[in-house]
Amino acid sequence: MTDESEEEQASAGLDQLTPEQYETFQQLNTIYRDKFGFPFIMAVREESVETIQNAMEKRIDHSTSEEFQTALDEVNVIAKLRLEELVATSEEQDS
């Protein structure tokens, strides 16, 4: 996992799950990966643990093609947020 991913997950509280929440996320991740063949992808920056869990539960019911498109959309959101942050940081350094 990249440093950026770890920071984003921490901002959502995923690094402070209770044992019960951790187990739930492990189970959902296993179900998701078994069904779709790729990991759950979501732009989690500034989201809550509950929002992320609800999204996982909802998206597990998607068809493979629908979920593949949703995952691609989330990758685009993540890339956009990271690029915006890089540009802002670069502009601050140039000032």
Buried (B, 14 or more C-beta within 10 A) or exposed (E): EEEBEEEBBEEBBBEEBEEEBEEBBEEBEEBBEEBBEEEBBBBBBEBEBEEBBEBBEEBBEBEEEEBBEBBEEBEEBBEEBBEEEEEEEEEEEEE
